[in-house]
Amino acid sequence: MSQNCKNWLMTDGLSLFEDPTPDEHTVHSLTASQRQLIRERFTNLGITTAREQFALVKDLIGVRISRVVDLTESDAQSLLYALQGRAQHAGRTRTGDSWTDREDTWIDKL
């Protein structure tokens, strides 16, 4: 290998362990639209206090927050999905029997 090539590899070339695009892995805070949807879903579920909301966030996605802006965009998406599932089951009464309380499958809907 020529000396010029060796010098280039040592100075200008990227190491296998360097990240050429560090912005790609930047954690983003939740978006304004996510925040609004989360607020609406909490309201629909009747969960109005911050303490109840933060506790439910911990229960649903395992993230402890002390402010809404502590949620990342990814965490917010997981929370929205979990809240949607919670809202779909909100009107159901629980019997204590796991078979009866399970979600209907396609076969049940036939």
Secondary structure by P-SEA (a helix, b strand, c coil): ccaaaaaaaacccccccccccccccccccccaaaaaaaaaaaaaaccccaaaaaaaaaaaccccccccccccaaaaaaaaaaaaaaaaaccccccccccccccccccccc
